[in-house]
């Protein structure tokens, strides 16, 4: 089994934190004209189509043991639910707000990693996660009272992706990341096409298919590429580092989302939210510094 390389895992997670909000911003743009099921189906179908040629060209195997296949199916279902809930929330609340609310997820993941997987979680990482969580609370704008029920959707994303990350950690060291993402994309596409077949006669708003314009087609392609690349980086990161190590680093997705939200939608956080972002960045950089220290000490020993 491959040994952990925490710093490399953190670098890969940082790539996820940049690419994921970019994909979410595209989903927010497309969500006003396309059904949720269409967005999800295209997102996962492109994942399979982009990665399958790589699997074939590099002679990777898609075969899995029964245990790993069951975990992959569970991971795929969690992935569909999490991405769908995030895409839906973006119809109602700004990008940075949705991601900020969802960022109770690393805190949940840290606790699950410690108490479910029995991972080693030092007090410094716990403190960094708590500080990052407090920063997240400052970023959450507007309040639940102002947003209403859609504010609950990012909380669903938080719980869902905490479980998704833990399941991924159980698979990541035993399955090649590209093969895993390919199988997951194929499973998701089959499931979502099945939903289309069942829901089409009912003519439900979020279960219909619309022919995209040329511009929308390019955006859909970008959504698939960014989503595939981001979650490939996440999967790779969990191959090299425990979920408890990566948990605080994911807070850096919030400032990424804030910058992208401003550039695309002209959404800008107020002073309190900006303070929260600074606290979040500080907590994440502290964890990176600590992991570098620990890795250096282990190398010297």
Secondary structure, 3 states (H helix, E strand, C coil): CCCCCHHHHHHHHHHHHHHHHHHHHHHHHHCCCCCHHHHHHHHHHHHHHHHHHHHHHCCCCCCCCHHHHHHHHHHHHHHHHHHHHHHHHCCCCCHHHHHHHHCCHHHHHHHHHHHCCCCCCCHHHHHHHHHHHHHHHHHCCCCHHHHCHHHHHHHHHHHHHHHHHHHHHHHHCCCCHHHHHHHHHHHHHHHHHHHHHHHHHHCCHHHCCCCCCHHHHHHHHHHHHHHHHHHHHHHHHHHHCCHHHHHHHHHHHHHHHHHHHHHHHCCCCCHHHHHHHHHHHHHHHHHHHHHHHHHHHHHHC
